């Protein structure tokens, strides 16, 4: 990739604009699609699959950080692209499941219910916030702006990891209540 004279974040930066647009469209589209119910399809098999994808993403994120700390940039780059692909696959399955299935209520009580909702709410909020962080971090690496990439990655990585891990936890906590 040829170095660009356009700085990320300027009004002339088309990629920056696309990151902003995508970061807005994804959560808005999910919110809208959750109100759409398509009958006649059974995707009840998807939650354990997309929870597994979240788990794999979490492991690969950690391996990618270890790779870059050991100066294995090519491996790091490959792993991060895989993580982005896995996240896109997760999102596709997550939307397909929720558009074709009735919502599942958490059946726990007491402190476990409070814990579940704390994890769920932080997971949802951070999953929205991590979208632009990941995309801007990727964009900076793609443009070979590694100094700024590293700075943003130090914020994006723990949030993305938290979202991936809590996705698995939310699944494990709600799975006994699937019908």
C-alpha positions as CSV (number, residue, x, y, z in Angstrom):
1,X,0.0,0.0,0.0
2,X,1.3,3.4,-1.0
3,X,1.6,5.9,1.8
4,X,-1.2,8.5,1.6
5,X,-0.6,12.2,2.1
6,X,-4.2,12.4,3.5
7,X,-4.2,12.2,7.2
8,X,-6.8,9.9,8.9
9,X,-9.6,11.9,10.2
10,X,-9.5,14.8,7.7
11,X,-12.6,15.7,5.7
12,X,-11.0,14.4,2.5
13,X,-10.3,11.0,3.9
14,X,-12.9,8.6,2.3
15,X,-11.8,5.6,4.3
16,X,-12.3,7.5,7.5
17,X,-15.8,8.5,6.4
18,X,-16.6,4.8,5.6
19,X,-15.4,3.7,9.1
20,X,-17.8,6.3,10.6
21,X,-20.7,5.3,8.4
22,X,-20.1,1.5,9.0
23,X,-19.8,2.2,12.8
24,X,-23.2,3.9,12.8
25,X,-25.0,1.6,10.3
26,X,-24.1,-1.7,12.0
27,X,-25.7,-1.0,15.4
28,X,-28.6,0.9,13.9
29,X,-29.3,-2.0,11.4
30,X,-29.1,-4.6,14.2
31,X,-31.6,-2.5,16.3
32,X,-34.0,-2.4,13.3
33,X,-33.5,-6.0,12.3
34,X,-34.3,-7.1,15.9
35,X,-37.8,-5.8,15.3
36,X,-38.1,-7.9,12.2
37,X,-39.3,-11.5,12.8
38,X,-39.1,-14.0,9.9
39,X,-41.1,-17.1,10.5
40,X,-40.5,-20.5,9.1
41,X,-36.8,-20.8,9.7
42,X,-35.1,-22.7,12.5
43,X,-31.7,-21.3,13.3
44,X,-31.8,-22.6,16.9
45,X,-28.5,-24.4,16.3
46,X,-26.6,-21.1,15.8
47,X,-26.1,-19.8,19.4
48,X,-23.5,-22.4,20.4
49,X,-21.7,-21.9,17.1
50,X,-21.5,-18.1,17.4
51,X,-20.5,-18.4,21.1
52,X,-17.7,-20.7,19.9
53,X,-16.7,-18.1,17.3
54,X,-16.5,-15.5,20.1
55,X,-14.3,-17.9,22.1
56,X,-12.0,-18.5,19.1
57,X,-11.8,-14.8,18.5
58,X,-10.7,-14.2,22.1
59,X,-8.0,-16.8,21.8
60,X,-6.7,-15.5,18.5
61,X,-6.7,-11.9,19.8
62,X,-4.4,-12.9,22.6
63,X,-2.2,-14.9,20.2
64,X,-2.1,-11.9,17.8
65,X,-0.8,-9.7,20.6
66,X,1.8,-12.2,21.6
67,X,2.8,-12.4,17.9
68,X,3.3,-8.7,17.6
69,X,5.2,-8.4,20.9
70,X,7.6,-11.1,19.4
71,X,8.0,-9.0,16.2
72,X,6.0,-11.5,14.1
73,X,4.1,-8.8,12.2
74,X,3.0,-11.1,9.4
75,X,1.4,-13.6,11.8
76,X,-0.2,-10.7,13.8
77,X,-1.7,-9.2,10.6
78,X,-3.0,-12.6,9.5
79,X,-4.6,-13.3,12.9
80,X,-6.2,-9.9,13.1
81,X,-7.7,-10.3,9.7
82,X,-9.1,-13.7,10.8
83,X,-10.5,-12.1,14.0
84,X,-12.2,-9.5,11.8
85,X,-13.6,-12.2,9.6
86,X,-14.8,-14.2,12.5
87,X,-16.5,-11.1,14.0
88,X,-18.3,-10.5,10.7
89,X,-19.3,-14.2,10.6
90,X,-20.5,-14.0,14.2
91,X,-22.6,-10.9,13.4
92,X,-24.2,-12.5,10.4
93,X,-25.2,-15.6,12.4
94,X,-26.3,-13.5,15.4
95,X,-28.6,-11.4,13.2
96,X,-30.0,-14.6,11.4
97,X,-30.8,-16.2,14.7
98,X,-32.5,-13.2,16.3
99,X,-34.5,-12.4,13.2
100,X,-35.9,-16.0,13.1
101,X,-36.3,-16.8,16.9
102,X,-38.3,-15.5,19.8
103,X,-36.3,-13.7,22.4
104,X,-35.0,-15.8,25.3
105,X,-35.5,-14.5,28.8
106,X,-32.9,-15.1,31.5
107,X,-34.5,-17.4,34.1
108,X,-32.0,-17.0,36.9
109,X,-32.7,-15.1,40.1
110,X,-30.9,-13.1,42.8
111,X,-27.3,-12.2,42.4
112,X,-26.9,-14.4,39.2
113,X,-29.6,-12.4,37.5
114,X,-27.9,-9.1,38.5
115,X,-24.5,-10.5,37.3
116,X,-26.1,-11.7,34.0
117,X,-27.6,-8.3,33.2
118,X,-24.4,-6.5,34.2
119,X,-22.4,-8.6,31.8
120,X,-25.0,-8.4,29.1
121,X,-25.4,-4.6,29.3
122,X,-21.6,-4.0,29.3
123,X,-21.2,-6.5,26.5
124,X,-23.8,-4.8,24.3
125,X,-22.5,-1.3,25.0
126,X,-18.9,-2.2,24.4
127,X,-19.7,-4.2,21.3
128,X,-21.1,-1.0,19.8
129,X,-18.2,1.0,20.9
130,X,-15.6,-1.5,19.7
131,X,-16.7,-1.3,16.1
132,X,-15.0,2.1,15.3
133,X,-12.1,1.3,17.5
134,X,-11.3,-1.9,15.6
135,X,-11.9,-0.4,12.2
136,X,-9.8,2.7,12.9
137,X,-7.1,0.5,14.3
138,X,-7.1,-1.6,11.2
139,X,-7.2,1.4,9.0
140,X,-4.1,2.9,10.7
141,X,-2.2,-0.4,10.2
142,X,-3.3,-0.7,6.6
143,X,-2.0,2.8,6.0
144,X,1.3,1.9,7.8
145,X,0.7,4.5,10.5
146,X,2.0,2.0,13.1
147,X,2.7,4.6,15.8
148,X,-1.0,5.7,15.9
149,X,-2.1,2.1,15.3
150,X,-0.3,0.9,18.4
151,X,-1.8,3.7,20.5
152,X,-5.4,2.9,19.5
153,X,-4.8,-0.9,19.6
154,X,-4.0,-0.5,23.3
155,X,-7.5,0.7,23.8
156,X,-9.3,-1.5,21.2
157,X,-7.6,-4.8,22.2
158,X,-8.9,-5.1,25.8
159,X,-12.4,-3.9,24.8
160,X,-12.6,-6.4,21.9
161,X,-11.3,-9.1,24.1
162,X,-13.9,-8.3,26.8
163,X,-16.7,-8.3,24.2
164,X,-15.5,-11.7,22.8
165,X,-15.2,-13.3,26.3
166,X,-18.4,-11.9,27.7
167,X,-20.2,-13.1,24.5
168,X,-19.3,-16.6,25.6
169,X,-20.3,-16.0,29.2
170,X,-23.7,-14.5,28.2
171,X,-24.3,-17.6,26.0
172,X,-23.3,-20.0,28.9
173,X,-25.6,-18.1,31.3
174,X,-28.6,-18.0,29.0
175,X,-28.3,-21.3,27.2
176,X,-30.2,-23.3,29.9
177,X,-33.3,-21.1,29.1
178,X,-33.4,-21.6,25.3
179,X,-36.6,-23.3,24.2
